[in-house]
């Protein structure tokens, strides 16, 4: 059962890392790709 818990924790960590990367990518695209919005 401990291996299952470790696998679940690893999956949650990977999902969190993917979400953080997606947020950073969205912020980068938002800052660069829209000339109409200040900032």
Buried (B, 14 or more C-beta within 10 A) or exposed (E): EEEEEEEEEEEEEEEEEEEEEEEEEEEEEEEEEEEEEEE
